[in-house]
């Protein structure tokens, strides 16, 4: 039995005791991230926005098996937002259309979501009228049945069968009326419910997952009260793709009590915001360090290693042998480089509980 076979199935409910603490934490993290972003300079903030939107678009497509050219996506976003980048490339119209859809969802988040707007999004996803090798119905609700299937030909497994096509227009009217209404429902809860509600109706022949995530992003922008994107929900969903599909399937086979889905969505959102906060913290620390060492004389090896240490991708400890390997110099030269940076207040020794090797880290600004 599917969820939509219950009477009044869209009267969704949840267990407040399981949801409210997580909801409050997500709101706190949203505010903390936005405050952190305000500390960035204009160019850093633009880079963060560009990267977040780029991740959202690329990862949302990857979840459905569509691989977009990263450079083209980045160039298209930069062109539309008026951000200057050094590596702009020629953009395929299919990529440009997908970017147009996502930016309409986030940059125009305050506008009502209408049937016509949804159809325009769908047309952006499939500008040629084809999904892969198959011609599909574009910019209109599906006219046939819809199943979510996996497995090889002859060994398919049906994970979900959507409501009948003739029911879709009415179901979507109810959904859009609820979405656009100024009800008192919490903004993050609304994003979670809207995502689930839309993919459960599955109104289009293809592209439902990507549009559902665009709707979520639109509602998250409303929650953040800004069209700047500082974190990528789609990137986090991509990381957790298996559990995403598993919890969706269980909820669609369950009752209108959707606590598990809402809890998963908010937990995923929490991790997306938290990861973005950590990345932003790295950027700020790098900026602060570079400001402090402006005018300090550094050799090429020292400049290389400081760049690596502030890149956010450094793992493990720093010692003289690792320095020598990366900077391609002798151990004695590495130690002289490190000692010089300690004297200049850039590096410091890490307290250890024994062992032969001495480790080092960047001194806090």
Buried (B, 14 or more C-beta within 10 A) or exposed (E): EBBBEEEEBBEBEBEEEEBEEBBEBBBEBBEEBBEBBEBBEEEBBBBBBBBBBBBBBBBBBBBBEBEBBBBBBBBBBBBBBEBEBEEBBEBBEBBBBBBBBBBBBBBBBEEEBEBEBBBBBBBBBBBEEEBEEEEBBBBBBBEEEBEBEEEEEEEEEEBBBBBEBEEBEEBBEEBBEBBEEEEEEBBBBBBBBBBBBBBBBBBBBBBBBBBBBBBBBBBBBBBBEBBBBBBBBBBBBBBBEEEBBEBBEEBBEBEBBBBBBBBBBBBBBBBBBBBBBEBBEBBBBBBBBEEEBEEEEBEEBBEBBBEBBBEEEBEEEBBBEBBBEBBEBEEEBBBBBBEBBBEBEBBEEEEEEEEEEBBBEBBEE
